[in-house]
Amino acid sequence: MSAPGTHGPDKAGLAIAAGLAVLAGVIFWQTRAMPVAAQYARVG
């Protein structure tokens, strides 16, 4: 962790990286899980 009082790019970078990771996870989930769920719905 950075020392108190310092405003380094670490927290902003982590926040941006976390946001991108969540966005990528959502996109991955929608592109991978939704067609599979649709297939199961058609079969079932």
C-alpha distances in whole Angstrom, upper triangle without the diagonal:
4,7,9,12,10,11,10,11,9,9,13,13,12,14,17,16,17,20,21,21,23,25,26,26,29,31,31,32,35,36,36,37,39,42,42,42,45,47,47,48,51,52,51
4,6,9,7,8,7,10,8,9,12,13,13,15,17,18,18,21,22,23,24,27,28,28,31,32,33,34,37,38,38,39,41,44,44,45,47,49,49,50,53,54,54
4,6,6,9,9,13,11,12,15,16,16,18,21,21,22,24,26,26,28,30,31,32,34,36,36,38,40,41,42,43,45,47,48,48,51,52,52,54,56,57,57
4,6,8,10,14,13,12,15,17,17,18,21,22,22,24,26,27,28,30,32,32,34,36,37,38,40,42,43,43,45,48,48,48,51,53,53,54,57,58,57
4,6,9,13,13,13,15,17,18,18,21,22,23,24,27,28,29,31,32,33,35,37,38,39,41,43,44,44,46,49,49,49,52,54,54,55,58,59,59
4,6,10,10,11,13,15,16,17,19,20,21,23,25,26,27,29,30,31,33,35,36,37,39,41,42,43,44,47,48,48,50,52,53,53,56,58,58
4,7,8,8,9,12,13,14,15,17,19,20,22,23,24,26,27,29,30,32,33,35,36,38,39,40,41,44,45,45,47,50,50,51,53,55,55
4,5,7,8,9,11,13,14,15,17,18,20,21,23,24,25,27,29,30,31,33,35,36,37,38,40,42,43,44,46,48,48,49,52,53,54
4,6,5,6,8,10,10,12,14,15,16,18,20,21,22,24,26,26,28,30,31,32,33,35,36,39,40,40,43,45,45,46,49,50,50
4,6,5,6,9,10,10,12,14,15,16,18,20,21,22,24,25,26,28,30,31,32,33,35,38,38,39,41,43,43,45,47,48,49
4,5,5,6,9,10,10,12,14,15,16,18,20,21,22,24,25,27,28,30,31,32,33,36,37,37,40,42,42,43,46,47,47
4,5,5,6,8,10,11,12,14,15,16,18,20,21,22,24,26,27,28,30,31,32,35,36,36,38,40,41,42,44,46,46
4,5,5,6,8,10,10,12,14,15,16,18,20,21,22,24,26,27,28,29,31,33,34,35,37,39,40,41,43,44,45
4,5,5,6,8,10,10,12,14,15,16,18,20,20,22,24,25,26,27,29,32,32,33,35,37,37,39,41,42,43
4,5,5,6,9,10,11,12,14,15,17,18,20,21,23,24,25,26,28,30,31,31,34,36,36,37,40,41,41
4,5,5,6,9,10,10,12,14,15,16,18,20,21,22,24,25,26,29,30,30,32,35,35,36,39,40,41
4,5,5,6,9,10,10,12,14,15,16,18,20,21,22,23,25,27,28,29,31,33,34,35,37,38,39
4,5,5,6,9,10,10,12,14,15,16,18,20,21,21,23,26,27,27,29,31,32,33,35,37,37
4,5,5,6,9,10,11,12,14,15,17,18,20,20,22,25,26,26,28,30,31,31,34,35,36
4,5,5,6,8,10,10,12,14,15,16,18,19,20,23,24,25,27,29,30,30,33,34,35
4,5,5,6,9,10,10,12,14,15,16,17,19,22,22,23,25,27,28,29,31,32,33
4,5,5,6,9,10,10,12,14,15,16,17,20,21,21,23,25,26,27,29,31,31
4,5,5,6,8,10,11,12,14,15,16,19,20,20,22,24,25,26,28,30,30
4,5,5,6,8,10,10,12,13,15,17,18,19,21,23,24,25,27,29,29
4,5,5,6,9,10,10,11,13,16,16,17,19,21,22,23,25,26,27
4,5,5,6,9,10,10,11,14,15,15,17,19,20,21,23,25,25
4,5,5,6,8,10,10,13,14,15,16,19,20,21,23,24,25
4,6,5,6,8,10,11,12,14,16,17,18,20,22,23,24
4,6,5,5,7,10,10,11,13,15,16,17,19,21,21
4,6,6,5,8,10,10,11,14,15,16,18,19,20
4,6,6,7,9,11,11,13,15,16,17,19,21
4,6,6,7,9,11,11,13,15,16,17,19
4,6,5,6,9,10,11,12,14,15,16
4,5,5,6,9,10,10,12,14,15
4,5,5,6,9,10,10,12,14
4,5,5,6,9,10,11,12
4,5,5,6,9,10,10
4,5,5,6,9,10
4,5,5,6,8
4,5,5,6
4,6,5
4,6
4
